[in-house]
Amino acid sequence: MNLVVLQKPSLCAKATWSDHRIPDKWWEKVDHRIHLHAKPVNLIARLIGAVTKPGDLVVGLAAGTFTVMH
């Protein structure tokens, strides 16, 4: 499974990652019985935390397993 995170530069302010210690390989187990393309919940939380601030709106467009909502 591969996960790619793309971030476009902000139009109104310089966007930066607040967490530069996310490892290249993530070893969290995922239960694929729930959904074939389930993503690691803790990885998604870490990525969201790295690029957002408290109060930001996060949209999970492919909400098959509702990982972003967790």
N, C-alpha and C positions, 0 to 999 in steps of 0.2 A: 504494500500500500504506500502510495506517495501522497504527500500533502504539500502544496505550494501556496505560499502566502505572498501576495503582491500588494504593494502599497504605493499609491500615486502620491506625488507631492501635494500638500495642501495648497489651495488657492489663496487662503487668507492668513496662514501662519505656517511656519516651518514645522513639519511633522517629524517626530523622532520616536524611536523605540525607547521605552523606559527600562526594558529588561534585555540586556545584551548577553545573558548567560543561558539562553535556551539551547540545549544540546542539539547537535546535528542529527542524532538518532534518539528516538523516543521509545522506551521499552515498556509502555503501558499496555496491558492486555485489553483486548476489545472483544466483546461477545457478539460475534457475527450472526448468532441465531436471532438477535433482535432485529438487525437490518444488515443486509449484505455489505453495505458501504459505511458502516458505523465508524466514527472517528473517536480517538481517545479523549475522554471528557477533560482530563487534567491538562492535556496539551492544548485543547481549544481554549480553556480558561486562561492558560498562561499566555497564549498568543493574543487573546482579546485584551488581557491586562497590559500587555506590552505596547499596544498601540491606541489605547483609549484612556480617557480620564473618567473619574466618577461623574455620573450623570449623562454620559454620552449614550446615544442610541445605537444599539447593535442589532442588526437584522440578520437572521439566519434564513437566507433565501432557499436553501435546499434543506428544509426542516424535516427530513424523513425520520430521523431519530430524536429530534428536538434537543440535540447536544448543546447548541448555543443557549437554549433556554435553561438548561441545568446550570 
